[in-house]
Amino acid sequence: MQADKQNQQRVDAEWPEQLAVRIARCYYELGLTQQQIAAELGIGRARVIRLLSEARARGVVTININSPLLENVELAERMAKRFSLTWCEIVLSYAETEEQQTLDVARGACECADRYLRDNITIGVGWGETLREFAKQLKSPKYLKAGLKNLVVSSLIGNLSRRSTLDQFEATTELAGNLGAECWYFPGPIVCDSQASHDVLVRQPDFKEAYQRACASDLALVSIGGMQNATMQRAGVVGDDATTSMRESGAVGNFLGYYIDAQGDVLQHEINQRVLGVQQQDYLSINQRIMISAGSSKVEALSAVLKKGLVTALITDQSTARALLNETDNTNIAVNHA
């Protein structure tokens, strides 16, 4: 113990604190580079680096980040770790309504578009207000600083209808137009009126080709609907009675047209058998699967999808992230790494 104390005293005596403080001031306050500091003081750059590091370790230099975005960075790290995500982006939103949250998260997805959009890829696109808003905002030059080449946008879900009310939820055509991409879509509605109609459509060559292209996507951009204020119901895709039936069967939300339970599995229900959407096992063959969604009404559905491992990345806001972390704090998460 005595020998250790003597060694520490010797190290402290050799510690050039005044030089370290001078270097730290030049670097952190005056903004000089390490090379400039080394030249001005007549010492090696390696020594500058070592003394800066030691000044941090000894508490001579402390760094405080004063920004509300710091919590978002920390939340993103916790979310990525908790749900085994490749990455997570938490958007700062002070929205008081889910409508405004949708706008904020869509804007956030545009701001980090460089992270996942590149030349020569096929982008599979889901359906809903968030993705539609994302597609609309992405046309701004500030988000797409350089034109992308050889893109294909392919719908992951049916979308054809004579009802104009569905336009506000359909994102494939809008996104393809803004990216100058070739567009493929499923020739049929999200939910067919009968099992017979569904079976006829999925046997058509046009549908088979569109389905194969969707499954071969390099990237999937998806969103999710909860059971409260459900988009499928508001759009008139399913009626009130069907929505009630789904809730009674254990549905927590709708993903790619299919109603899912709390484990993220597609419910065994006759409505799901009439859906024209990429099936879950085929969807999982897409390497990058990015969820863009937020809102308290979607937390239970988002939790199910995340725990199931259906997405590889997430863009949401801080209140939704907090709710997801709280919701799973006492839950064992078994992520499917399919």
C-alpha positions as CSV (number, residue, x, y, z in Angstrom):
1,M,0.0,0.0,0.0
2,Q,2.8,2.4,0.9
3,A,4.6,1.6,-2.4
4,D,1.4,2.3,-4.3
5,K,0.9,5.6,-2.6
6,Q,4.5,6.6,-3.4
7,N,4.1,5.7,-7.0
8,Q,0.9,7.8,-7.3
9,Q,2.7,10.7,-5.7
10,R,5.5,10.4,-8.2
11,V,3.0,10.3,-11.1
12,D,1.2,13.3,-9.8
13,A,4.5,15.2,-9.4
14,E,5.3,14.4,-13.0
15,W,1.9,15.4,-14.2
16,P,2.4,18.7,-16.2
17,E,-1.0,20.2,-15.2
18,Q,-0.3,23.7,-16.3
19,L,0.7,22.5,-19.7
20,A,-2.3,20.4,-19.9
21,V,-4.6,23.3,-18.9
22,R,-3.0,25.5,-21.6
23,I,-3.5,22.8,-24.2
24,A,-7.1,22.2,-23.1
25,R,-7.9,25.9,-23.3
26,C,-6.4,26.2,-26.8
27,Y,-8.3,23.2,-28.0
28,Y,-11.7,23.6,-26.3
29,E,-12.1,27.3,-25.9
30,L,-10.0,28.8,-28.7
31,G,-10.8,26.1,-31.2
32,L,-7.2,25.4,-32.3
33,T,-6.5,22.0,-33.9
34,Q,-4.2,19.5,-32.2
35,Q,-1.6,20.1,-34.9
36,Q,-1.7,23.9,-34.4
37,I,-1.3,23.5,-30.6
38,A,1.7,21.2,-31.1
39,A,3.4,23.7,-33.4
40,E,2.7,26.7,-31.1
41,L,4.0,24.9,-28.0
42,G,6.9,23.1,-29.8
43,I,5.8,19.6,-28.7
44,G,4.7,16.5,-30.6
45,R,1.0,16.1,-31.6
46,A,1.0,12.7,-29.8
47,R,1.8,14.5,-26.5
48,V,-1.1,17.0,-27.1
49,I,-3.5,14.1,-27.7
50,R,-2.2,12.3,-24.5
51,L,-2.5,15.3,-22.3
52,L,-6.0,16.2,-23.6
53,S,-7.1,12.6,-22.8
54,E,-5.5,12.7,-19.3
55,A,-7.1,16.1,-18.6
56,R,-10.5,14.5,-19.3
57,A,-9.6,11.5,-17.1
58,R,-8.5,13.7,-14.2
59,G,-11.6,15.9,-14.3
60,V,-9.6,19.0,-15.4
61,V,-11.8,19.1,-18.4
62,T,-15.5,18.2,-18.2
63,I,-18.0,18.5,-21.1
64,N,-21.6,19.4,-20.7
65,I,-24.1,19.1,-23.5
66,N,-26.9,21.7,-23.0
67,S,-29.7,20.7,-25.4
68,P,-33.1,19.0,-25.2
69,L,-31.9,16.7,-28.0
70,L,-29.4,15.0,-25.6
71,E,-32.3,13.0,-24.1
72,N,-33.3,12.0,-27.6
73,V,-29.8,10.7,-28.3
74,E,-29.9,8.7,-25.1
75,L,-33.4,7.4,-25.8
76,A,-32.3,6.3,-29.3
77,E,-29.4,4.3,-27.8
78,R,-31.7,2.7,-25.3
79,M,-34.3,1.8,-27.9
80,A,-31.7,0.3,-30.3
81,K,-30.3,-1.8,-27.5
82,R,-33.7,-2.9,-26.1
83,F,-35.1,-4.0,-29.4
84,S,-31.9,-5.1,-31.2
85,L,-32.3,-2.4,-33.8
86,T,-29.5,-1.5,-36.3
87,W,-30.3,2.2,-35.5
88,C,-33.0,4.4,-34.0
89,E,-33.7,8.1,-34.6
90,I,-35.7,10.0,-32.0
91,V,-37.3,13.2,-33.3
92,L,-37.9,16.1,-31.0
93,S,-41.7,16.8,-30.9
94,Y,-43.7,19.0,-28.6
95,A,-46.9,18.1,-30.4
96,E,-50.1,18.0,-28.4
97,T,-52.0,15.9,-31.0
98,E,-51.1,12.8,-33.0
99,E,-51.7,14.7,-36.2
100,Q,-48.9,17.0,-35.3
101,Q,-46.7,14.1,-34.2
102,T,-47.2,12.6,-37.6
103,L,-45.9,15.7,-39.2
104,D,-42.9,16.0,-36.9
105,V,-41.9,12.3,-37.3
106,A,-42.4,12.5,-41.1
107,R,-40.1,15.5,-41.2
108,G,-37.6,13.7,-39.0
109,A,-37.6,10.8,-41.4
110,C,-36.9,13.1,-44.3
111,E,-34.0,14.8,-42.4
112,C,-32.2,11.5,-42.1
113,A,-33.1,10.2,-45.6
114,D,-29.4,10.2,-46.5
115,R,-29.1,7.4,-44.0
116,Y,-31.1,4.9,-46.0
117,L,-31.8,6.2,-49.5
118,R,-29.2,5.5,-52.2
119,D,-28.9,4.8,-55.9
120,N,-30.0,1.5,-57.5
121,I,-32.4,0.2,-54.9
122,T,-36.0,-0.9,-54.7
123,I,-38.0,0.7,-51.9
124,G,-41.0,-1.2,-50.6
125,V,-43.6,1.2,-49.1
126,G,-46.4,0.6,-46.7
127,W,-49.6,2.6,-46.3
128,G,-50.9,5.3,-43.9
129,E,-50.9,9.0,-43.0
130,T,-47.3,9.1,-41.7
131,L,-45.8,7.6,-44.9
132,R,-48.0,9.8,-47.1
133,E,-46.7,12.9,-45.2
134,F,-43.1,11.6,-45.4
135,A,-43.5,11.2,-49.2
136,K,-45.0,14.7,-49.6
137,Q,-42.3,16.4,-47.5
138,L,-39.4,14.5,-49.2
139,K,-39.8,16.5,-52.4
140,S,-38.1,19.4,-50.7
141,P,-34.5,20.0,-52.1
142,K,-33.1,20.4,-48.6
143,Y,-33.8,16.7,-47.9
144,L,-32.6,15.3,-51.3
145,K,-29.4,17.2,-51.9
146,A,-28.4,15.1,-54.9
147,G,-30.6,13.3,-57.4
148,L,-30.9,9.6,-56.8
149,K,-30.6,7.3,-59.8
150,N,-32.2,4.0,-60.8
151,L,-34.8,3.8,-58.1
152,V,-37.9,1.6,-58.0
153,V,-40.7,2.2,-55.5
154,S,-43.0,-0.8,-54.9
155,S,-46.1,-1.0,-52.8
156,L,-46.2,-3.6,-50.1
157,I,-50.0,-3.5,-49.8
158,G,-53.0,-3.1,-52.0
159,N,-54.2,0.4,-52.7
160,L,-56.6,0.7,-55.7
161,S,-60.0,2.2,-54.9
162,R,-62.4,4.6,-56.5
163,R,-62.8,6.4,-53.1
164,S,-60.8,9.7,-53.1
165,T,-60.6,9.5,-49.3
166,L,-57.9,6.8,-49.7
167,D,-55.5,9.3,-51.4
168,Q,-54.5,10.8,-48.1
169,F,-53.1,7.4,-47.0
170,E,-51.4,6.2,-50.2
171,A,-47.7,6.9,-50.3
172,T,-46.3,4.8,-53.1
173,T,-47.2,7.0,-56.1
174,E,-46.2,10.2,-54.2
175,L,-42.9,8.9,-53.2
176,A,-42.1,7.5,-56.6
177,G,-42.9,10.9,-58.2
178,N,-40.7,12.8,-55.8
179,L,-37.8,10.4,-56.3
180,G,-38.2,10.1,-60.0
181,A,-38.5,6.4,-59.6
182,E,-40.4,3.6,-61.4
183,C,-43.5,2.7,-59.5
184,W,-45.1,-0.7,-58.9
185,Y,-48.3,-1.3,-57.0
186,F,-50.6,-4.1,-56.2
187,P,-53.5,-4.2,-58.6
188,G,-56.3,-4.5,-56.1
189,P,-57.7,-3.1,-52.8
190,I,-56.2,-3.5,-49.4
191,V,-59.0,-5.8,-48.3
192,C,-61.0,-7.7,-50.9
193,D,-64.8,-8.0,-50.5
194,S,-64.7,-11.8,-50.4
195,Q,-62.3,-14.7,-50.2
196,A,-63.2,-15.6,-53.8
197,S,-62.2,-12.2,-55.1
198,H,-59.0,-12.3,-53.1
199,D,-58.1,-15.8,-54.5
200,V,-58.8,-14.6,-58.1
201,L,-56.6,-11.5,-57.8
202,V,-53.6,-13.3,-56.3
203,R,-53.5,-15.8,-59.2
204,Q,-53.3,-13.0,-61.8
205,P,-49.9,-12.6,-63.5
206,D,-49.8,-8.9,-62.8
207,F,-50.3,-9.4,-59.1
208,K,-47.7,-12.1,-58.9
209,E,-45.1,-9.9,-60.6
210,A,-45.9,-7.0,-58.4
211,Y,-45.7,-9.2,-55.3
212,Q,-42.4,-10.7,-56.3
213,R,-40.9,-7.2,-56.9
214,A,-42.2,-6.1,-53.5
215,C,-40.6,-9.0,-51.7
216,A,-37.3,-8.3,-53.6
217,S,-37.1,-4.8,-52.1
218,D,-33.8,-3.7,-50.7
219,L,-35.5,-1.4,-48.2
220,A,-39.0,-1.3,-46.6
221,L,-40.5,1.9,-45.3
222,V,-43.4,1.0,-43.1
223,S,-45.8,2.5,-40.5
224,I,-48.4,1.0,-38.2
225,G,-52.0,1.7,-37.1
226,G,-53.4,1.3,-33.6
227,M,-56.9,0.2,-32.8
228,Q,-57.9,3.6,-31.4
229,N,-58.7,6.1,-34.2
230,A,-57.7,3.3,-36.6
231,T,-56.7,4.5,-40.1
232,M,-58.2,1.4,-41.7
233,Q,-61.5,2.3,-40.2
234,R,-61.4,6.0,-40.9
235,A,-60.5,5.3,-44.5
236,G,-63.5,3.0,-44.9
237,V,-61.3,0.0,-45.6
238,V,-63.1,-2.0,-42.8
239,G,-66.3,-1.2,-41.0
240,D,-67.1,-0.6,-37.4
241,D,-68.4,-4.2,-36.9
242,A,-65.2,-5.7,-38.3
243,T,-63.0,-3.4,-36.2
244,T,-64.9,-4.5,-33.1
245,S,-64.6,-8.1,-34.0
246,M,-60.8,-7.6,-34.4
247,R,-60.5,-6.0,-31.0
248,E,-62.4,-8.9,-29.4
249,S,-60.1,-11.4,-31.2
250,G,-57.1,-9.7,-29.5
251,A,-55.9,-7.2,-32.2
252,V,-53.6,-4.4,-31.1
253,G,-53.0,-2.8,-34.4
254,N,-52.7,-3.2,-38.2
255,F,-49.4,-3.8,-40.0
256,L,-49.2,-4.0,-43.8
257,G,-53.0,-4.5,-43.9
258,Y,-53.0,-7.4,-41.5
259,Y,-54.3,-7.2,-37.9
260,I,-51.8,-8.4,-35.4
261,D,-51.9,-9.5,-31.8
262,A,-49.7,-8.4,-28.9
263,Q,-47.0,-10.8,-29.9
264,G,-46.8,-9.3,-33.4
265,D,-48.4,-12.4,-35.0
266,V,-51.1,-12.1,-37.7
267,L,-54.5,-13.0,-36.2
268,Q,-56.4,-16.0,-37.5
269,H,-59.4,-14.0,-38.7
270,E,-61.4,-14.1,-41.9
271,I,-60.6,-10.4,-42.7
272,N,-56.9,-11.1,-42.7
273,Q,-57.5,-13.8,-45.2
274,R,-58.8,-11.2,-47.6
275,V,-55.9,-8.8,-47.3
276,L,-53.7,-8.0,-50.4
277,G,-50.4,-7.3,-48.6
278,V,-47.0,-8.9,-48.4
279,Q,-47.1,-11.7,-46.0
280,Q,-45.0,-11.5,-42.9
281,Q,-42.6,-14.3,-43.7
282,D,-41.9,-12.8,-47.1
283,Y,-41.6,-9.3,-45.7
284,L,-38.9,-10.5,-43.4
285,S,-36.7,-11.4,-46.4
286,I,-36.2,-7.6,-46.9
287,N,-32.9,-6.7,-45.3
288,Q,-33.6,-3.1,-44.1
289,R,-37.1,-2.6,-42.6
290,I,-37.6,1.0,-41.3
291,M,-40.6,1.9,-39.1
292,I,-41.7,5.5,-39.2
293,S,-44.5,6.0,-36.6
294,A,-45.4,7.8,-33.4
295,G,-48.4,8.3,-31.1
296,S,-49.8,7.0,-27.9
297,S,-52.5,5.1,-29.7
298,K,-49.8,3.1,-31.5
299,V,-47.6,2.2,-28.6
300,E,-49.1,-1.3,-28.0
301,A,-48.9,-2.1,-31.8
302,L,-45.4,-0.7,-32.1
303,S,-44.3,-2.7,-29.1
304,A,-45.6,-5.9,-30.7
305,V,-43.8,-5.3,-33.9
306,L,-40.5,-4.4,-32.2
307,K,-40.6,-7.4,-29.9
308,K,-41.3,-9.6,-32.9
309,G,-38.3,-8.2,-34.7
310,L,-40.3,-7.1,-37.7
311,V,-38.3,-3.9,-38.1
312,T,-34.5,-3.3,-38.2
313,A,-34.7,0.5,-37.6
314,L,-37.1,3.0,-36.0
315,I,-37.9,6.7,-36.4
316,T,-40.3,8.0,-33.7
317,D,-40.6,10.8,-31.2
318,Q,-39.4,11.1,-27.6
319,S,-42.9,10.6,-25.9
320,T,-43.5,7.4,-27.9
321,A,-40.0,6.1,-27.2
322,R,-40.5,6.7,-23.5
323,A,-43.8,4.9,-23.5
324,L,-42.3,1.9,-25.4
325,L,-39.4,1.6,-22.9
326,N,-41.8,1.8,-20.0
327,E,-44.2,-0.7,-21.6
328,T,-41.4,-3.2,-21.9
329,D,-39.5,-2.5,-18.6
330,N,-41.0,-5.6,-16.9
331,T,-41.4,-7.7,-20.0
332,N,-39.1,-10.4,-21.3
333,I,-38.4,-9.5,-25.0
334,A,-37.8,-12.3,-27.4
335,V,-36.7,-10.7,-30.6
336,N,-37.1,-12.7,-33.8
337,H,-33.9,-12.3,-35.8
338,A,-35.3,-13.7,-38.9
